[in-house]
Every structure is written in C-alpha cells, then in structure tokens.
C-alpha cells in the first residue's frame, strides 16, 4: 500500500484535542466539565471535517496524513497512523458519535454526579477509538483496542442502572479475555515474518506479504476472529451485549453500539480478510452461516423483548449479522454492503438508544408498553422515532436500505437460496421494527396519565438532529458515503484475489 506523509499531523491532533479537554476538566471546577467537554468534542468534530475536506478522494486507497514514530526499533514497533478511505469513514463516525453522546449527556438526568470523571471517560474513549481506526502497526492497534475497554467499563459500572456492576464485569471479562487471543495472533504473525524475512515487524504493510502454511494461517485467522467476533458481536459470542447495553447510561450505549462494535467488523475486514486470504476462503461457508444465524436468531430475540434498551441491543446483533454475512461473501458488492451498513447502523443504533433514554427520562422505566399512546402528545419525537426506525428497518430512503439491498445482491452472485436466506433475515428485521412502532404509536393508554408529557427540545433535540441528517443523506445520496471507501475496499479485494489465485 502507498502512503502520503502528513504535512500536518492531523491524526495526532485529532487524538490530542480530547486529551487536552480532559486535562482542562481535571484541573477546573466540576461546573465547567460540561462546557469544556462540549468544546473539546466539538473542536475534534470540526477538525475531522477539515480532514475530510483536505482528503484526496481520488486516492482513497492510499494512506494519507501518514505519521510514523519509532517506539521499539529492535522489535519493529512504531506509532504509525494515517487514514485511507475506509479508516476515514470510521474516524468521522467516531468524532460525530462522540459529540452526539456528550451533547445528549448535558441534559441527561441520569448524569448528575462525578461529572469530571464522566466527561473525561468519553473524551478519552474518543481518543482511543481514533487510534484504533488510524493505526497501521498491529501492536499500536492492540494497545488502543484494549484501552477502549477502560472508559466504557467505568461508564457502565459508575453511571449505569441497577445491575451496572454485574454488567460491567461481564463486559470486561468477555472483551479482555477474547483480546488475549488477538495478542497471541499478532505475535504469531510477527514471528512468521521473522522466520520468512529475518526481522520482527508489526507493520500492517509488511505483514501483508507474509506467507503461511495453510494450517497455521487458519489457526492465526481464528485467533483474530475470536477477538473480533466477541467485539462485533455475532452469535454465539454475543451474550455480553444485552447486559452491557441494558445497564449502560444512554450516552454509553450510544458510543458502544455506534462505534465500539464497529471496531470488530472493521478489524475483520482490514486484518482477517486482508492478512489471511487463504484461510478466509477456506472458512467462508462457516462465516457466512454464522452471519445468517446471527441475523435470524437475534431478530427472534429482539421481538421477544419489552425492554427498549435490550430490544435495540438484540437488533444490533442482527444488524452486525448482515455486516458479517456481506463481508464474507468476498465480492465487491458484499464489501460495499458491509461498510455502508457499519456506518448506517452507527447512526440508527445511536438514535434508537437515545429514544430509549428519552423514554427513561420521562417514565423512569425502559418498558416500551409504558409509553403506549404517548407519542400523540410529542409529535416531534414521534417523527424522529419513526424516521430512525424505518431507516433501521431498511426502508428505501433510509440508511440501512443500501446495506441490505447490496447484501442480497452479493448473495445472489453465489446462489438464489443464499439470497433468499438473506432476504428472510431482512423480513425479520422489518417484523421487529414494525412491532416496536405498533407498540409505540398504535397501542393506547389512559390519556390523563400522558397528557403532561413535553415534546423533545434543546440539547436532546440537537443530538437527534445530528443523527437523523446523516441517516437521510445515506438513504437518498449514498454515493456521498461510497466515495469515502470505494477505492479502499477495491484494493483489499484486489489483494485478496491475487493471493488466493
């Protein structure tokens, strides 16, 4: 892969801005925490827009804004960061969702203690996430991958709901233990490079040229896959997710679903398919089957929920099933479907978790039946909820339509039966969203209990608007987002085909 060195250290600046805001929060009075966090996240988002404007989309397969600083030259470890088109999209998702989470938190009644620690956790999480998506050294990637665990652990454990400690411990154990498989896999790739070339390195660009015996390649592939499958998550590695989402504060659920889960799917595409093409081809039928099982099983579990947060959590597993299925169909349409669905789900999941948070702020419960009929008194909230829900369902004009449509198209290249299975998964997605909307909009309740409800406004409305606008842009102008990553995924696919032929 080609790289273009940075004229200005754009990635480093993006990572430093939230850190500087965190330091200010640490040393200022607690009453300034919200303001400083808003400014820090806002400046980082604005800087990401500058990066997008200056990014050369005619060379989106080239790593731009590249920086490299040696850390351990004896082992070939360096702080190497930069952005190609795929990384750029995930970087933008990170800065946008981080800002949305902090804007939402400003008026979240759940967040009323230890404000310094709360906002520092989310700002540091933004820095670590940018590091994950921009890293081109596998050890540096692993360090940031692990560090993202820490802020979310405290966010769930301190500001979560009734079972927050249990959920935070479960979240930590699942992610930390699975990450040990990743560390072993990373070390194994470097050792293999040493055996082949006589030097240790963890550079992604160098490891692309590794050659493995097929048995060893499958073994290392599975080490990476276990870690990323838990993070994504896909069935049967998903059981931590409903608990973590169910007990996390609203902003924690927003960041967890919209960005942290994408670390897994991004890494599957970048590392599993990019570094281990022959193993990917051998295991393709199993991986596609796991994706389809995740779609169907999670859809059934979603319909069975009456807790709005667990409803959205299981729906996230179903959406990640679409991403994994499309990705491992190993064709251009599948790659496009998986990446656009990553971003689309980031927007819709953030929106739906904010819907859940709004319900809790009004009723102090996540039971969706408690809000029956109330939407007639909150027309703005009703329109926003419907827009996000229809987009999540995959209705034309919504953000998830293109991911589902291209997944079906991709599956059709192999077999009509496979395409029908994916289509059935899309039907189940529509079923649980329609069930949700029917409960929220059509069921009735005693009006005297609900008439005092105030419609959404202020910071919460601003947070919703920041999510709804990209949803509509993806739905009606998908080429805007395809331009981000099209050349990048073509390069990954081209490298894959060359190495398996």
C-alpha positions as CSV (number, residue, x, y, z in Angstrom):
1,X,0.0,0.0,0.0
2,X,1.1,3.5,-0.7
3,X,1.4,6.2,1.9
4,X,1.4,10.0,1.7
5,X,3.2,11.6,4.7
6,X,1.3,14.3,6.5
7,X,2.0,18.0,6.1
8,X,0.4,18.5,9.4
9,X,-0.1,15.6,12.0
10,X,-3.8,15.5,11.5
11,X,-4.4,12.2,13.3
12,X,-2.2,13.1,16.2
13,X,-4.0,16.5,16.6
14,X,-7.4,14.7,16.5
15,X,-6.2,12.4,19.3
16,X,-4.7,15.2,21.4
17,X,-7.7,17.5,21.3
18,X,-9.9,15.3,23.6
19,X,-6.9,14.6,25.8
20,X,-6.3,18.3,26.3
21,X,-10.0,18.8,27.0
22,X,-9.8,16.0,29.6
23,X,-6.8,17.7,31.3
24,X,-8.7,21.0,31.5
25,X,-11.7,19.3,33.0
26,X,-9.4,17.6,35.6
27,X,-8.0,21.0,36.8
28,X,-11.1,23.2,36.5
29,X,-14.1,23.2,38.8
30,X,-16.7,20.5,38.1
31,X,-19.3,23.1,37.0
32,X,-17.1,23.7,33.9
33,X,-17.0,20.0,32.9
34,X,-19.9,20.0,30.5
35,X,-18.8,23.2,28.7
36,X,-15.2,22.0,28.3
37,X,-16.3,18.5,27.1
38,X,-18.7,20.1,24.6
39,X,-16.0,22.4,23.3
40,X,-13.4,19.6,23.1
41,X,-15.7,17.1,21.3
42,X,-17.0,20.0,19.1
43,X,-13.5,21.1,18.0
44,X,-12.5,17.5,17.3
45,X,-15.5,17.0,15.1
46,X,-14.8,20.3,13.3
47,X,-11.2,19.2,12.8
48,X,-12.5,15.9,11.3
49,X,-14.5,17.9,8.8
50,X,-11.3,19.8,7.9
51,X,-9.5,16.4,7.4
52,X,-12.4,15.2,5.1
53,X,-12.2,18.4,3.0
54,X,-8.4,18.1,2.6
55,X,-8.5,14.3,1.9
56,X,-7.8,13.4,-1.7
57,X,-10.7,11.2,-2.6
58,X,-9.1,10.4,-6.0
59,X,-6.5,8.4,-4.0
60,X,-8.8,7.0,-1.2
61,X,-6.9,3.6,-1.4
62,X,-3.7,5.5,-0.4
63,X,-3.0,6.0,3.3
64,X,-3.0,9.8,3.7
65,X,-1.9,12.0,6.7
66,X,0.6,9.3,7.5
67,X,2.8,9.7,10.5
68,X,5.3,7.2,11.9
69,X,7.4,7.4,15.0
70,X,9.7,4.6,16.2
71,X,8.8,3.1,19.6
72,X,10.8,-0.1,19.8
73,X,13.0,-0.3,16.7
74,X,14.5,-3.7,17.9
75,X,11.1,-5.3,17.5
76,X,9.9,-3.1,14.6
77,X,7.2,-1.4,16.7
78,X,6.3,2.2,15.6
79,X,3.5,4.6,16.2
80,X,2.2,4.5,12.6
81,X,-1.1,6.3,12.0
82,X,-2.9,7.5,8.9
83,X,-6.2,7.4,7.1
84,X,-7.3,5.7,3.9
85,X,-10.9,5.9,2.7
86,X,-12.1,3.1,5.0
87,X,-10.3,4.5,8.1
88,X,-11.5,8.0,7.3
89,X,-15.2,6.9,7.4
90,X,-14.7,5.2,10.8
91,X,-12.8,8.2,12.0
92,X,-15.6,10.5,11.0
93,X,-18.2,8.2,12.7
94,X,-16.1,8.3,15.9
95,X,-15.9,12.1,16.1
96,X,-19.6,12.6,15.2
97,X,-20.9,10.0,17.7
98,X,-18.6,11.2,20.5
99,X,-20.1,14.7,20.0
100,X,-23.6,13.3,20.0
101,X,-23.0,11.4,23.2
102,X,-21.7,14.5,25.0
103,X,-24.5,16.7,23.7
104,X,-27.0,14.2,24.9
105,X,-25.4,14.0,28.3
106,X,-25.7,17.7,29.0
107,X,-29.4,17.3,29.9
108,X,-29.4,13.6,30.9
109,X,-31.0,13.4,34.4
110,X,-29.1,10.2,35.0
111,X,-25.8,12.0,34.9
112,X,-25.7,14.2,38.0
113,X,-22.7,13.0,40.0
114,X,-18.9,12.8,39.3
115,X,-19.2,14.9,36.2
116,X,-15.5,15.3,35.8
117,X,-14.8,11.6,35.6
118,X,-17.8,11.0,33.3
119,X,-16.8,13.5,30.6
120,X,-13.1,12.5,30.8
121,X,-14.2,8.9,30.2
122,X,-16.0,9.8,27.0
123,X,-13.3,12.2,25.7
124,X,-10.5,9.6,26.3
125,X,-12.7,7.0,24.6
126,X,-12.8,9.2,21.5
127,X,-9.0,9.4,21.5
128,X,-8.6,5.6,21.8
129,X,-11.2,5.0,19.1
130,X,-9.4,7.3,16.7
131,X,-6.2,5.4,17.5
132,X,-7.9,2.1,16.7
133,X,-9.1,3.1,13.2
134,X,-6.0,5.1,12.3
135,X,-3.3,2.6,13.4
136,X,-1.1,0.7,10.9
137,X,1.1,-1.0,13.4
138,X,-0.6,-4.1,15.0
139,X,0.8,-3.6,18.4
140,X,-0.3,0.1,18.5
141,X,-3.7,-1.1,17.2
142,X,-3.9,-3.7,20.0
143,X,-3.0,-1.1,22.7
144,X,-5.7,1.3,21.6
145,X,-8.1,-1.7,21.1
146,X,-7.6,-2.6,24.8
147,X,-7.7,1.0,26.1
148,X,-11.2,1.5,24.7
149,X,-12.3,-1.1,27.2
150,X,-11.4,1.1,30.2
151,X,-13.6,4.2,29.8
152,X,-16.7,2.1,28.9
153,X,-16.1,-0.2,31.9
154,X,-16.3,2.8,34.2
155,X,-19.2,4.4,32.3
156,X,-21.3,1.3,32.8
157,X,-20.1,0.5,36.3
158,X,-20.5,4.0,37.8
159,X,-23.3,5.7,35.9
160,X,-25.3,2.7,34.8
161,X,-28.5,1.3,36.1
162,X,-29.5,-1.3,38.7
163,X,-27.3,-4.2,37.5
164,X,-24.4,-2.0,36.4
165,X,-21.6,-3.8,38.3
166,X,-22.6,-7.2,37.1
167,X,-22.8,-5.9,33.5
168,X,-19.5,-4.0,33.6
169,X,-17.7,-7.0,35.0
170,X,-19.2,-9.3,32.3
171,X,-18.3,-6.7,29.6
172,X,-14.7,-6.5,30.9
173,X,-14.2,-10.3,31.1
174,X,-15.6,-11.1,27.7
175,X,-13.6,-8.3,25.9
176,X,-10.4,-8.7,27.8
177,X,-10.2,-12.5,27.6
178,X,-11.0,-12.5,23.9
179,X,-8.4,-9.9,23.3
180,X,-5.7,-12.2,24.6
181,X,-6.4,-14.4,21.6
182,X,-5.8,-11.3,19.4
183,X,-2.4,-10.6,21.1
184,X,-1.3,-14.2,20.5
185,X,-2.4,-13.9,16.9
186,X,-0.5,-10.6,16.4
187,X,2.7,-12.1,17.9
188,X,2.3,-15.1,15.7
189,X,2.2,-13.0,12.5
190,X,5.3,-11.2,13.6
191,X,7.2,-14.4,14.4
192,X,6.2,-15.8,11.0
193,X,7.5,-12.6,9.3
194,X,10.8,-13.2,11.2
195,X,11.0,-16.8,10.0
196,X,10.4,-15.6,6.4
197,X,12.5,-12.4,6.4
198,X,14.8,-12.5,9.4
199,X,13.3,-9.4,11.1
200,X,10.5,-8.7,13.5
201,X,7.8,-6.2,12.5
202,X,4.3,-5.3,13.4
203,X,3.7,-3.1,10.4
204,X,0.5,-3.9,8.5
205,X,2.2,-3.1,5.2
206,X,5.0,-5.6,5.8
207,X,2.7,-8.3,7.2
208,X,0.5,-8.2,4.1
209,X,3.4,-10.1,2.4
210,X,3.5,-12.9,4.9
211,X,3.1,-16.5,3.6
212,X,1.9,-19.2,6.0
213,X,1.3,-23.0,5.8
214,X,-2.5,-23.3,5.4
215,X,-3.0,-24.9,8.8
216,X,-1.1,-22.2,10.6
217,X,-2.9,-19.5,8.6
218,X,-6.3,-20.9,9.7
219,X,-5.1,-21.1,13.3
220,X,-4.0,-17.4,13.4
221,X,-7.1,-16.4,11.5
222,X,-9.2,-18.0,14.2
223,X,-7.2,-16.2,16.9
224,X,-8.0,-12.9,15.3
225,X,-11.6,-13.9,14.6
226,X,-12.5,-14.9,18.2
227,X,-11.5,-11.5,19.4
228,X,-13.3,-9.6,16.7
229,X,-16.4,-11.8,16.8
230,X,-16.8,-11.1,20.5
231,X,-16.4,-7.4,19.9
232,X,-18.8,-7.3,17.0
233,X,-20.6,-9.4,18.4
234,X,-22.1,-12.3,16.4
235,X,-23.9,-15.4,17.7
236,X,-22.8,-17.3,19.8
237,X,-20.3,-14.6,21.2
238,X,-23.0,-12.0,21.8
239,X,-24.3,-12.7,25.3
240,X,-22.4,-9.8,27.0
241,X,-24.0,-7.2,24.8
242,X,-27.7,-7.1,26.0
243,X,-26.5,-6.8,29.6
244,X,-23.9,-4.1,28.8
245,X,-26.4,-2.1,26.8
246,X,-29.3,-2.7,29.2
247,X,-27.4,-1.2,32.2
248,X,-25.1,1.4,30.5
249,X,-26.1,5.1,30.6
250,X,-27.7,6.3,27.4
251,X,-24.5,8.0,26.1
252,X,-22.6,4.9,26.9
253,X,-25.0,2.7,24.9
254,X,-24.7,5.2,22.0
255,X,-20.9,5.0,21.8
256,X,-20.9,1.3,22.5
257,X,-23.3,0.4,19.7
258,X,-22.4,3.1,17.2
259,X,-18.6,2.9,17.3
260,X,-17.2,0.2,19.6
261,X,-19.0,-2.6,17.8
262,X,-17.6,-1.3,14.5
263,X,-14.1,-2.0,15.8
264,X,-14.8,-5.7,15.4
265,X,-16.3,-5.5,11.9
266,X,-13.7,-3.0,10.7
267,X,-10.9,-5.3,12.0
268,X,-12.4,-8.4,10.4
269,X,-12.3,-6.6,7.0
270,X,-8.9,-5.0,7.5
271,X,-7.0,-7.8,9.3
272,X,-8.7,-11.1,8.9
273,X,-9.5,-10.8,5.2
274,X,-6.5,-8.5,4.4
275,X,-3.8,-10.6,6.2
276,X,-5.2,-14.2,5.9
277,X,-6.9,-14.5,2.5
278,X,-6.5,-18.3,2.0
279,X,-7.9,-19.0,5.5
280,X,-10.8,-16.6,4.7
281,X,-11.6,-18.5,1.5
282,X,-11.5,-21.9,3.3
283,X,-13.7,-20.8,6.2
284,X,-16.1,-18.6,4.1
285,X,-19.1,-21.0,4.2
286,X,-18.9,-21.2,8.0
287,X,-18.5,-17.5,8.4
288,X,-21.5,-16.7,6.1
289,X,-23.6,-19.2,8.0
290,X,-22.6,-17.6,11.4
291,X,-23.7,-14.2,9.9
292,X,-27.1,-15.5,8.8
293,X,-27.7,-17.3,12.1
294,X,-26.9,-14.0,13.9
295,X,-29.5,-12.2,11.7
296,X,-32.3,-14.7,12.3
297,X,-31.6,-15.6,16.0
298,X,-31.1,-12.0,17.1
299,X,-34.3,-11.0,15.2
300,X,-36.3,-13.5,17.1
301,X,-34.8,-12.4,20.4
302,X,-35.5,-8.8,19.6
303,X,-39.2,-9.4,19.1
304,X,-39.4,-11.1,22.5
305,X,-38.1,-8.0,24.4
306,X,-40.3,-5.4,26.1
307,X,-37.3,-3.5,27.5
308,X,-36.4,-0.9,24.9
309,X,-32.7,-1.0,25.5
310,X,-32.5,-4.8,25.3
311,X,-34.7,-4.5,22.2
312,X,-32.2,-2.2,20.5
313,X,-29.2,-4.3,21.8
314,X,-30.5,-7.5,20.2
315,X,-31.4,-5.6,17.0
316,X,-27.7,-4.5,16.9
317,X,-26.6,-8.2,16.9
318,X,-29.0,-8.8,13.9
319,X,-27.5,-5.8,12.0
320,X,-24.0,-7.0,12.7
321,X,-25.1,-10.3,11.2
322,X,-25.8,-8.5,8.0
323,X,-22.4,-6.9,8.1
324,X,-20.5,-10.2,8.7
325,X,-22.6,-12.0,6.1
326,X,-22.0,-9.4,3.4
327,X,-18.3,-9.1,4.2
328,X,-17.5,-12.8,3.9
329,X,-19.3,-13.2,0.6
330,X,-16.0,-11.9,-0.6
331,X,-17.1,-9.8,-3.5
332,X,-17.3,-6.1,-4.2
333,X,-21.0,-5.7,-3.5
334,X,-20.6,-7.6,-0.2
335,X,-17.7,-5.3,0.9
336,X,-19.7,-2.2,0.0
337,X,-22.7,-3.5,1.8
338,X,-20.7,-4.3,5.0
339,X,-19.1,-0.9,5.2
340,X,-22.1,1.2,4.4
341,X,-24.1,-0.9,6.9
342,X,-21.5,-0.3,9.6
343,X,-22.0,3.5,9.3
344,X,-25.7,3.2,8.8
345,X,-26.1,1.1,11.9
346,X,-23.9,3.5,13.8
347,X,-26.5,6.3,13.1
348,X,-29.7,4.2,13.7
349,X,-28.4,2.5,16.8
350,X,-27.4,5.8,18.3
351,X,-30.8,7.2,17.5
352,X,-32.7,4.3,19.0
353,X,-30.7,4.3,22.2
354,X,-31.5,8.0,22.6
355,X,-35.2,7.1,22.1
356,X,-34.8,4.6,24.9
357,X,-33.0,7.3,27.1
358,X,-35.8,9.8,26.4
359,X,-38.4,7.2,27.5
360,X,-36.5,6.6,30.7
361,X,-36.2,10.4,31.4
362,X,-39.9,10.7,31.1
363,X,-41.1,7.5,32.8
364,X,-38.1,6.1,34.7
365,X,-38.6,2.8,33.0
366,X,-37.4,1.1,29.8
367,X,-40.7,-0.9,29.4
368,X,-41.9,0.1,25.9
369,X,-45.5,-0.6,26.9
370,X,-45.4,2.2,29.4
371,X,-45.1,4.7,26.6
372,X,-48.1,3.4,24.6
373,X,-50.1,6.2,23.1
374,X,-47.9,9.0,24.4
375,X,-46.4,9.9,21.1
376,X,-49.6,11.7,20.1
377,X,-48.5,14.4,22.7
378,X,-44.9,14.5,21.4
379,X,-45.2,14.9,17.6
380,X,-41.5,15.9,17.0
381,X,-40.3,12.9,19.0
382,X,-42.8,10.7,17.1
383,X,-41.5,11.9,13.7
384,X,-37.8,11.4,14.8
385,X,-38.6,7.9,16.2
386,X,-40.4,6.8,13.0
387,X,-37.6,8.2,10.8
388,X,-34.9,6.3,12.7
389,X,-37.0,3.1,13.0
390,X,-37.9,3.0,9.3
391,X,-34.2,3.6,8.4
392,X,-33.1,0.7,10.7
393,X,-35.8,-1.5,9.0
394,X,-34.2,-1.0,5.6
395,X,-37.0,1.0,4.0
396,X,-35.9,2.7,0.8
397,X,-34.8,6.2,1.6
398,X,-33.4,5.0,4.9
399,X,-29.7,4.4,5.7
400,X,-29.9,0.6,6.1
401,X,-31.6,0.0,2.8
402,X,-28.4,0.0,0.8
403,X,-26.6,-2.4,3.1
404,X,-29.4,-4.9,3.0
405,X,-30.0,-4.4,-0.7
406,X,-26.4,-4.9,-1.6
407,X,-26.1,-7.9,0.7
408,X,-28.9,-9.6,-1.2
409,X,-27.3,-8.7,-4.5
410,X,-24.0,-10.0,-3.3
411,X,-25.5,-13.3,-2.1
412,X,-27.3,-13.7,-5.5
413,X,-23.9,-13.9,-7.2
414,X,-23.4,-17.3,-5.5
415,X,-26.9,-18.8,-5.2
416,X,-30.6,-18.0,-5.2
417,X,-31.1,-20.0,-2.0
418,X,-28.5,-17.9,-0.2
419,X,-30.1,-14.7,-1.4
420,X,-33.4,-15.9,-0.1
421,X,-31.9,-16.6,3.3
422,X,-30.6,-13.1,3.5
423,X,-34.0,-11.8,2.3
424,X,-35.6,-13.8,5.1
425,X,-33.3,-12.0,7.5
426,X,-34.4,-8.7,6.1
427,X,-38.0,-9.8,6.7
428,X,-37.4,-10.5,10.3
429,X,-35.7,-7.1,10.7
430,X,-38.8,-5.4,9.3
431,X,-41.0,-7.5,11.6
432,X,-39.4,-6.4,14.8
433,X,-39.2,-2.8,13.8
434,X,-42.9,-2.8,12.9
435,X,-43.7,-4.5,16.2
436,X,-41.8,-1.7,18.0
437,X,-43.6,1.1,16.1
438,X,-47.0,-0.6,16.6
439,X,-46.5,-0.7,20.3
440,X,-45.2,2.9,20.5
441,X,-47.7,4.5,18.0
442,X,-50.9,2.5,17.8
443,X,-51.5,1.0,21.2
444,X,-53.5,3.2,23.5
445,X,-53.3,4.1,27.2
446,X,-55.1,6.3,29.6
447,X,-54.6,9.8,28.2
448,X,-54.8,11.6,31.5
449,X,-51.5,10.0,32.5
450,X,-49.7,11.1,29.4
451,X,-51.0,14.5,28.5
452,X,-48.5,16.3,30.7
453,X,-45.6,14.9,28.5
454,X,-43.4,17.6,26.9
455,X,-42.1,17.2,23.5
456,X,-38.3,16.8,22.9
457,X,-36.3,20.0,22.7
458,X,-32.9,21.7,23.5
459,X,-29.8,19.6,23.6
460,X,-31.6,16.3,23.2
461,X,-33.3,17.5,20.0
462,X,-29.9,18.7,18.8
463,X,-28.4,15.2,19.4
464,X,-31.2,13.6,17.4
465,X,-30.8,16.0,14.5
466,X,-27.1,15.2,14.3
467,X,-28.0,11.6,13.8
468,X,-31.1,12.0,11.6
469,X,-29.3,14.2,9.0
470,X,-26.7,11.5,8.1
471,X,-29.4,8.8,8.0
472,X,-31.3,10.8,5.4
473,X,-28.1,11.6,3.4
474,X,-27.1,7.9,3.3
475,X,-30.7,7.0,2.2
476,X,-31.1,9.5,-0.6
477,X,-27.4,10.2,-1.6
478,X,-25.5,7.0,-0.8
479,X,-22.7,7.9,-3.3
480,X,-21.5,10.6,-0.9
481,X,-20.5,7.8,1.5
482,X,-19.5,5.2,-1.1
483,X,-16.9,7.8,-2.3
484,X,-15.2,7.5,1.1
485,X,-14.3,3.9,0.9
486,X,-14.9,2.5,-2.6
487,X,-11.2,2.5,-3.7
488,X,-10.0,1.2,-0.3
489,X,-12.2,-1.9,-0.4
490,X,-11.4,-2.4,-4.1
491,X,-7.7,-2.6,-3.1
492,X,-8.5,-5.1,-0.3
493,X,-10.4,-7.2,-2.7
494,X,-7.7,-7.0,-5.4
495,X,-5.0,-8.1,-2.9
496,X,-7.3,-10.9,-1.7
497,X,-7.8,-12.2,-5.2
498,X,-4.2,-12.0,-6.2
499,X,-3.1,-14.0,-3.1
500,X,-5.7,-16.8,-3.4
501,X,-5.2,-17.4,-7.1
